[in-house]
Amino acid sequence: MPDHLYLSFWVEGHSALSVPTAFKKVIEEFPFSRLRPEATLRVHALEFSEAPLLETVFEVIPDAEEVVNAAREFLHDDVAFQLDAFWELWQWDGDWSLKPSPVSIEVYGPEFASDLGEHIRFDLGVETLYLPPDDSGILRPLQSNIRSILHLEKDMEATFKVRKQSLWSEEGENFAERLEALLND
């Protein structure tokens, strides 16, 4: 089973009080899918293994202010705001096509148990969406998917004072280094 790919950010001035503002900014900047515009908001306390304090389904991508207002009443040092939605990526299924791909956007309070201690994390889906399939012979769609990550990264850098960022897989590998090695083989 393929690992998931994550993009994590550590931002200046992060605190419990900044979580709603950061969450709103991320939602405003994110390129949500027009092919599948639904989303699910969850607010978790302490860690993701705990049942959500709030779970709300939106049939269309809601206004960022609407999402933040729904989550704001649960704001505390140890919460995470999570929005599960979709963005569009090229996918190989015997042929390349642009399809909705799941993404999870998470903004953590300073006391929430996150893997790396980051403040903002994007679960970008399975890493095979960004690695060349053995049998396609065409890399342009894959390059487009990677450009989507780079564009998201630049948007976050323009929106926040980013101290550190990391593109990594579940195994903890630096995905950028792995991709470079694959392309140089």
N, C-alpha and C positions, 0 to 999 in steps of 0.2 A: 504494500500500500504506500503510495507516495506521501512524502512529508508536506506539511503546509509551509507556505512562505509568509514571512512577517516583515513589516516595515515599522520600526519603533523610533520614537522621538523623545528626547529629554529637552524640556524647554525652560528658559529662564523665568523666574518668578512663579513657578508652579506651586499652588496651594489648594486647599479644599475650596476656598472661595473662588478660585479661578477655573474650577472644573466646568461649571455651566457655560462660561464665556468661551472656553477652549472648545467644548463640545459643539457649541453653536457655530463657531468659526470653521471647524472641521467639516460640519455638515454643509455649510454654505459653499465651501470650496470643492467638495467631493463630486466627481462626475457620475452621478447615479444613472442606472440603466433606464432608457426610455422604452425598451422592449419588455421590461419587467419592473415596473416602478414601485413595487410594494416594499415595506420595511417593517421590522419588529424592534421595538424599543424595550430594553430590559435594564433594570437597575439592580445591581448585586451589592450585597454588603459582605465585607471581609474577604471572600474568595468566590470563585465561580462555582465551586461545589455546593455552595449554599443556594437554597431556592431564591429566585428573584423576589425582590421587594415589590417590583412593578413589572408587568409585562403587557405591552400595548401593541396591537397590530394596526398598521396603517395600510390601507389598500392602495394608496398612492404615496409617493414621497412627500411627506408633509413639510410645511414651512419649518425652518430650523428653530424659529422662536416657539412654535407649537411643541416641538419635541422637547426642547429645554424646559418649557413650562410644565410639561407632564412629569419630567424627572426631578425638577428643582426641589420639590418638597421632601425628597429623600436625601438631600445633600448632607454629607458628613465626611469626615476625614477618611473613613474606611469604605467608601463606595466606589463602584465603577459604573459609568454610563456606557451602555453598549447598544449599538444600532446595527442590526443584521439586515443587509440589503443586497443589491446587485449592481455590478458595473459591467460594461460590455467589453469582452475580450475575444480575440480570435481563438477558435478551438478546432482541434483536429478530430474528425470522426470519419475517417476515410476520405475526407475533403475538408478544406478550411472553410469555416463560416463564423460570422460575428454573432455571438450568443451572450445572453446574460450569464454572469459568473458570480457566485456568492462572495460577499465580502463582509467582514465584521469590523466595525469601527468602535474602538474602545478608548475612553478617557478615564484615567484612574485618579482617585483621591490619594493623597500622600501616604496613607496608612493601608491602602488596599494591597493585597498580596499579588503582585505581578511578577512574572518570571525574571525579568531583568531590572526591575525597579524603574522602568520607563514611565512616562506620563501619558503618552498617546501611542496606540498600537493599531495597525491595520493588519487583519488576517486576510491576505490576498488570495487565499485558496491554495489548491495543490500546486506544488512547484512545477509539475509537468506542463502547466499552462505557459511556462516561461522557458522551458528547455526544448531543444529540437527533438521532435519525434523521429524515430529511426527510419520510418518509411515514407515521409512526405516529400523530402527533397527540396522543399521550398521554405526559406527562412523569413521572408518578408512579413508574414502574419506574426511570427514569433517576435520579430524586431518591433512590430507595432505594440505588442503586449508589454515588452520591456520599456518602450517609450512611455507607455501609460504609467508605469511605476515611476520613471524619471520625472514625468510631468507632475505627478502627485507629490513627489519629494520636493520639487521646486516650489509648488504651491504652498506646501507647509513651511518651507524656509522663508517664503515671502510673507507668510501670515504670522509666524511666531519667531521669537529669538531662540533658535535651536542651538543648544549646547552640544548635542551629540545625536547621532542617528545611526541606525543599524538595519541592514537588510539581511535577514537570517532565516534559516530553516529550523524545523522542529529539533533536528539533531544538534542545533547550536552552531552550525557551520555559517561562515560568512559567504552568503550566496553570491555576492559580487565577485569574490575571488574564484569561486567554483565556476561561475559562468565564464569568466575570463579564461580559465584553464581549458574549458570545453571548446571555446572558440579558437584557442591557439593550438589545439591538437590537429 
